[in-house]
Amino acid sequence: MTSFDFFHVSDDERARAAAHARMAASEAALIPDIPADTPLRPVNRVAVIGAGTMGGGIALSLASIGIPVTLIDSSAAGLERGLARVKDLCATSVQRGKLAQAEMDQRLALITGSLLIADVSDADLVIEAVFEDMGLKQDIFRQLDAHARPGAILATNTSGLDVDAIAAVTRRPQDVVGAHFFSPAHVMKLLEVVRGAQTAPDVIATLMNLGRRMGKIAVLARIYPGFIGNALFRNYTREAHFLVEDGALPHEVDEALKKFGYAMGIFAVHDMAGNDVGYQTRKAQMATRATDRRWNDLILKLCDQGRLGQKSGKGWYRYEAGDRTPRRDPELERFIVEESARMGLPRQAIDEEELIKRCLYGMVNEGARLLEHGIALRPSDIDITYLTGYGFPAHHGGPMYLADRIGLPQVLADIRRLHAQYGHWWQPAPLLEQLVRDGRCFADLQPER
């Protein structure tokens, strides 16, 4: 079996990948059971619940297309910080010459603050953008059910929670939908629209259209842990962490990913975002999670040591004051080697090709599961999600497109090898096995227009 070159892409292949991305962006707007001429619900005024970074970014995105927004927070201090952050974002755009002062004033005038959830009453669309906690979101949706006008769309900006469980606390599940914006919401081009079991077709059509109006690529997903984007990302990050436990060092994984085409390696990304993101949730899950598989807990141990990333001056790398350049840290590397020994994992050298395969093929395998279960409508929806929301190298065209280029028999052979070696997480997806048996590829699953 010939080896695939992950690190050199011809100009012709780059052009084909670009054409695939354009097709994927166009196809994402097409939903087989919702006609293109479906009447849309009006979206003339929006309320955003939660004035944090995400809520403020969403409000700014809406104001930038002329939609008045009420930004609501439960805390006066939180609301004040949120409105100040929005003003700062606009001011930065003016300073950089990307926005005229008059335009800034116009946008800011469209955003008003409130401490009362009852002020959603005149909104055509309400977007909840609070902390990723099911109980909190359900409590807010009970209040929205009481205060929002009949026919208003109630959207939750969740990155992976069950939208049906949120809809279930209302008397109007047909009006509830997932609207997963990506941070910073006023910049990122991806919007995952998440369809619940009872979400009305015109609600889906309206959200998809609103995403396009905001200059975003809107991709439809069904309910699944992490939907499309974070479902694959979970596999990507987990395997990167296992690679470090198995013998690679963070800078070796990151250098291979950058050589593959990512702007940043995953460990540098962790340090930038903060290694403590999701810390409490993961700690709480440890008591009840399955014991028949391997888990990646190294990042939790870094947090326990205060290695939170750039904000603490050390994480997977070390950072000097006023400088965000990641630098290798001998102390961290010694700790990793010691942890491998403690876990009984013999460390071994891992070449660049294997590093990429283990990071990439877990995503491809999970993508096949999403297609099999109808979570994603088509392979290209997975590709455009990754190209626009997760920094997947554009010249590779997306994980599913790249898998077809490599050849699914070769991809499956490696997944089977990894499954034999590492177990649970590498169980081959039945759809992937079926496609190989049939001599087909992911592109063959693209629906006819």
C-alpha positions in Angstrom: 0.0 0.0 0.0 1.6 3.3 -1.1 2.1 6.0 1.5 0.1 9.3 1.1 2.0 12.6 1.3 0.2 14.6 3.9 2.7 17.5 3.7 2.9 18.5 0.0 -0.1 19.4 -2.1 0.1 20.3 -5.8 -1.4 23.5 -7.2 -3.9 21.4 -9.1 -5.1 19.7 -6.0 -5.3 23.0 -4.1 -7.6 24.2 -6.9 -9.8 21.1 -6.7 -10.0 21.5 -2.9 -11.0 25.1 -3.3 -13.7 24.1 -5.8 -14.9 21.5 -3.3 -15.2 24.1 -0.6 -17.2 26.4 -2.8 -19.6 23.5 -3.6 -19.8 22.5 0.0 -20.8 26.1 1.1 -23.5 26.2 -1.6 -24.8 22.7 -0.8 -25.1 23.3 2.9 -28.0 25.6 2.3 -30.1 22.8 0.7 -32.3 20.8 3.0 -34.0 17.9 1.2 -37.3 18.1 3.2 -37.6 21.9 3.4 -38.4 23.6 0.1 -36.3 26.6 -0.8 -39.4 28.7 -1.0 -40.6 27.9 2.5 -42.1 31.1 4.0 -39.7 32.5 6.7 -40.7 33.8 10.0 -40.0 37.5 10.5 -36.8 38.5 12.4 -37.2 42.2 12.9 -36.1 42.3 16.6 -33.9 39.9 18.6 -33.2 39.3 22.3 -29.9 37.8 23.4 -29.8 36.2 26.9 -26.3 36.4 28.4 -24.0 39.4 28.0 -20.8 37.4 28.1 -18.2 37.2 25.2 -20.5 34.9 23.1 -23.7 36.9 23.8 -22.0 40.2 23.0 -20.6 38.8 19.8 -23.9 37.5 18.6 -25.6 40.9 19.4 -22.9 42.7 17.4 -23.4 40.2 14.4 -27.1 41.0 14.4 -26.6 44.8 14.7 -24.1 44.7 11.8 -27.0 43.7 9.5 -29.4 46.3 10.9 -31.4 44.2 13.4 -32.2 45.8 16.8 -31.1 43.7 19.7 -31.9 43.6 23.4 -29.0 42.2 25.3 -30.2 40.8 28.6 -28.2 39.7 31.6 -29.1 38.7 35.2 -26.3 40.9 36.6 -26.0 44.7 36.3 -22.2 44.3 36.4 -22.2 41.6 33.8 -24.5 43.6 31.5 -22.2 46.7 31.9 -19.1 44.6 31.1 -20.9 43.1 28.1 -22.0 46.4 26.6 -18.5 47.8 27.2 -16.9 44.8 25.4 -19.2 45.3 22.4 -18.2 49.0 22.3 -14.5 48.1 22.5 -14.9 45.6 19.6 -16.4 48.2 17.4 -13.8 50.8 18.5 -11.0 48.4 17.6 -12.6 47.9 14.1 -12.7 51.7 13.6 -9.0 52.0 14.7 -8.0 49.3 12.2 -9.9 51.1 9.4 -12.4 48.2 9.0 -15.4 50.3 10.2 -16.4 53.9 9.8 -17.2 55.8 13.0 -20.7 56.5 11.8 -21.2 52.8 11.2 -20.0 52.1 14.7 -22.4 54.6 16.2 -25.2 53.1 14.1 -24.5 49.6 15.2 -24.2 50.5 18.9 -27.5 52.4 18.8 -29.2 49.1 17.8 -28.0 47.3 20.9 -29.8 48.1 24.2 -29.3 46.4 27.6 -31.8 45.0 30.0 -31.8 43.1 33.3 -35.4 41.8 32.8 -36.0 38.6 31.0 -39.6 39.8 30.4 -38.1 42.2 27.9 -38.0 39.3 25.4 -41.7 39.9 24.8 -41.3 42.0 21.6 -38.6 39.8 20.1 -39.2 37.6 17.0 -36.1 35.6 17.9 -34.6 34.9 21.3 -31.0 33.5 21.4 -29.9 32.1 24.8 -26.1 32.3 25.2 -25.4 31.4 28.8 -23.0 29.0 30.4 -23.1 25.4 29.0 -25.2 24.0 31.8 -28.4 22.0 31.1 -30.1 23.0 34.3 -29.4 26.7 33.8 -30.6 26.6 30.1 -33.8 24.7 31.0 -34.6 27.3 33.7 -34.1 30.1 31.2 -36.3 28.3 28.6 -39.1 27.9 31.2 -39.0 31.7 31.6 -38.8 32.3 27.9 -41.9 30.1 27.5 -43.7 32.4 29.9 -42.6 35.7 28.4 -41.9 35.3 24.7 -44.6 36.1 22.3 -46.4 33.2 20.4 -44.5 32.2 17.3 -41.2 33.6 18.5 -38.2 31.4 17.7 -36.4 30.3 20.9 -32.8 29.4 20.1 -30.1 27.9 22.3 -26.5 28.6 21.6 -25.3 25.2 22.9 -22.1 23.6 21.7 -23.3 20.1 22.3 -26.2 19.8 24.8 -29.5 17.9 23.9 -31.8 20.5 22.3 -34.8 18.3 22.8 -34.2 18.2 26.5 -34.2 22.0 26.5 -37.3 22.2 24.3 -39.1 19.7 26.6 -39.5 22.3 29.4 -41.5 24.5 27.1 -45.1 24.2 25.7 -43.7 25.1 22.2 -41.0 22.6 21.2 -41.8 23.4 17.6 -40.3 26.8 18.1 -37.0 25.6 19.8 -33.8 25.2 17.8 -30.1 25.0 18.4 -28.0 28.0 17.1 -24.4 27.1 17.8 -22.3 30.2 17.1 -18.5 30.0 17.2 -16.4 32.4 19.2 -15.8 35.2 18.5 -19.3 35.2 17.1 -18.9 38.5 15.2 -15.9 37.1 13.3 -16.3 33.3 12.9 -18.1 32.3 9.7 -19.8 29.1 10.9 -23.3 28.6 12.4 -24.5 25.1 13.3 -28.3 25.1 13.2 -29.4 22.1 15.3 -32.7 20.5 14.5 -34.7 19.0 17.3 -37.3 16.2 17.0 -40.1 18.7 16.8 -38.5 21.8 15.4 -40.8 23.3 12.8 -39.4 23.5 9.2 -39.9 27.2 8.9 -37.9 27.7 12.1 -35.0 25.8 10.4 -35.4 27.8 7.2 -35.4 31.1 9.1 -32.3 30.3 11.1 -30.4 29.1 8.0 -31.4 32.3 6.2 -30.4 34.5 9.1 -27.0 32.9 9.2 -26.4 33.7 5.5 -27.6 37.3 6.1 -24.9 37.6 8.8 -22.3 36.4 6.3 -22.0 33.0 7.8 -22.1 29.5 6.5 -25.1 27.8 8.1 -24.9 24.0 8.4 -27.7 21.8 9.6 -27.1 19.2 12.2 -29.2 16.7 14.2 -28.9 16.2 17.9 -25.7 14.3 18.9 -23.1 15.0 21.5 -21.1 17.8 20.0 -23.3 17.9 16.9 -21.0 17.9 13.8 -18.0 20.1 14.7 -17.3 19.2 18.3 -18.1 15.5 17.8 -15.1 15.4 15.4 -13.0 17.8 17.4 -13.4 15.6 20.5 -11.7 12.7 18.5 -9.0 15.0 17.3 -8.0 16.4 20.7 -8.3 13.0 22.5 -5.9 11.3 20.1 -3.5 14.2 20.3 -3.4 13.8 24.0 -2.9 10.0 23.7 0.0 10.7 21.3 1.7 12.7 24.1 1.2 9.9 26.6 2.5 7.3 24.0 5.8 9.0 23.2 5.4 12.4 21.4 6.0 15.7 23.0 3.5 18.6 22.6 5.8 20.5 20.3 6.3 17.5 18.0 2.5 17.0 17.6 2.0 20.7 17.0 4.9 20.9 14.5 3.4 18.0 12.5 -0.1 19.7 12.5 1.4 23.0 11.3 3.4 21.2 8.6 0.1 19.5 7.6 -1.4 23.0 7.3 -3.0 24.1 10.5 -2.2 27.7 11.6 -1.7 26.4 15.2 -1.1 23.1 16.8 -3.6 21.7 19.2 -1.5 22.2 22.4 -0.8 25.8 21.5 -4.6 26.2 21.0 -5.3 24.7 24.4 -2.9 27.2 26.0 -4.5 30.1 24.2 -8.1 29.1 25.1 -7.2 28.1 28.6 -6.6 24.5 29.7 -9.3 25.0 32.4 -12.1 25.3 29.8 -14.5 22.5 30.8 -12.4 21.5 33.8 -15.3 21.3 36.3 -17.5 19.3 33.9 -14.8 16.8 33.1 -13.9 16.4 36.8 -17.6 15.7 37.6 -17.9 13.1 34.8 -14.9 11.1 36.1 -17.0 9.3 38.8 -19.5 7.9 36.3 -17.7 7.5 33.0 -17.1 4.0 31.4 -14.2 2.1 32.7 -13.7 -0.1 29.6 -11.7 2.5 27.7 -8.8 4.9 27.9 -9.4 8.6 28.9 -7.2 11.6 28.4 -6.9 13.3 31.9 -3.4 14.8 31.5 -4.9 18.3 30.9 -6.8 18.1 34.2 -3.5 17.4 36.0 -1.9 20.4 34.3 -4.8 22.6 35.7 -4.3 21.1 39.2 -0.7 22.3 38.9 -1.8 25.8 37.8 -0.6 25.3 34.2 -3.7 27.0 32.7 -1.9 28.2 29.5 -1.0 31.7 28.4 -3.0 33.4 31.2 -0.8 31.7 33.9 2.5 31.9 31.9 2.7 28.1 31.6 0.6 25.3 30.2 1.7 22.8 27.6 4.4 25.4 26.9 5.9 28.2 28.9 5.4 31.9 28.1 7.5 35.0 28.9 5.9 38.2 30.2 4.2 40.1 27.4 5.0 37.4 24.9 2.6 34.8 23.6 5.2 32.7 21.9 5.0 29.1 23.1 8.4 27.8 24.3 9.3 24.2 25.3 9.2 23.7 29.0 11.6 21.0 30.4 9.6 20.8 33.6 6.4 19.9 31.6 8.2 17.4 29.4 9.6 15.6 32.5 6.1 15.5 34.0 4.7 13.9 30.8 7.5 11.2 30.7 6.8 10.5 34.4 3.0 10.2 33.8 3.6 7.8 30.9 5.7 5.6 33.3 3.0 5.9 36.0 0.4 4.7 33.5 2.6 1.8 32.4 2.8 3.2 28.8 6.1 2.5 27.1 7.1 5.7 25.3 8.3 5.3 21.7 9.2 7.6 18.8 6.2 8.4 16.6 6.9 9.8 13.1 5.1 12.7 11.5 2.9 10.6 9.3 1.6 8.6 12.2 0.9 11.7 14.2 -1.3 13.0 11.4 -3.0 9.7 10.8 -4.0 9.4 14.4 -5.3 13.0 14.6 -7.1 12.8 11.2 -8.5 9.3 11.0 -10.4 9.6 14.3 -12.2 12.5 12.7 -12.9 10.7 9.5 -14.3 7.6 11.4 -16.5 9.8 13.5 -17.7 11.7 10.4 -18.8 8.3 8.9 -20.9 7.7 12.1 -22.5 11.1 11.7 -23.5 10.3 8.1 -24.7 6.9 9.0 -27.0 8.2 11.7 -28.2 11.3 9.7 -26.6 13.8 12.1 -25.0 15.4 9.1 -26.9 15.6 5.8 -23.9 15.0 3.5 -20.1 14.6 3.6 -19.5 18.1 2.3 -21.4 19.5 5.3 -18.8 18.0 7.6 -16.0 19.4 5.4 -17.3 23.0 5.3 -17.9 22.8 9.1 -14.3 22.0 9.5 -13.0 24.5 7.0 -14.9 27.4 8.4 -15.1 26.7 12.1 -12.1 24.6 13.1 -9.2 25.9 11.0 -8.8 22.7 8.9 -6.2 23.4 6.2 -8.1 24.7 3.2 -5.8 23.0 0.7 -6.8 19.6 2.0 -10.5 20.4 1.4 -11.9 19.0 4.6 -11.5 15.6 6.5 -14.0 13.6 4.4 -12.7 15.0 1.1 -9.2 14.2 2.1 -10.1 10.7 3.1 -11.4 10.1 -0.4 -8.1 11.4 -1.8 -6.1 9.1 0.4 -8.4 6.2 -0.5 -10.9 4.7 1.9 -9.4 1.2 1.8 -6.1 2.7 3.0 -7.9 4.8 5.7 -9.8 1.8 6.9 -6.7 -0.4 7.0 -5.0 2.1 9.3 -8.1 2.4 11.5 -8.3 -1.4 11.9 -4.6 -1.4 12.8 -5.2 1.3 15.4 -8.2 -0.5 16.7 -6.2 -3.7 17.2 -3.5 -1.7 19.0 -5.5 0.8 21.0 -9.0 -0.6 21.3 -12.4 1.2 22.0 -12.0 4.6 20.4 -10.8 3.1 17.1 -13.8 0.8 16.4 -14.3 1.2 12.7 -17.6 2.9 11.7 -20.0 0.5 9.9 -20.6 2.9 7.1 -16.9 3.2 6.4 -16.6 -0.6 6.2 -19.6 -0.7 3.9 -18.2 1.9 1.6 -15.0 0.0 1.3 -16.8 -3.3 0.6 -18.8 -1.6 -2.1 -15.9 0.1 -3.7 -17.4 3.5 -3.0 -16.2 6.7 -1.4 -17.8 9.5 0.6 -18.4 11.6 -2.5 -20.8 9.0 -3.6 -23.0 9.9 -0.7 -23.5 13.4 -1.8 -27.3 13.8 -2.6 -28.3 14.8 -6.1 -29.5 18.4 -6.3 
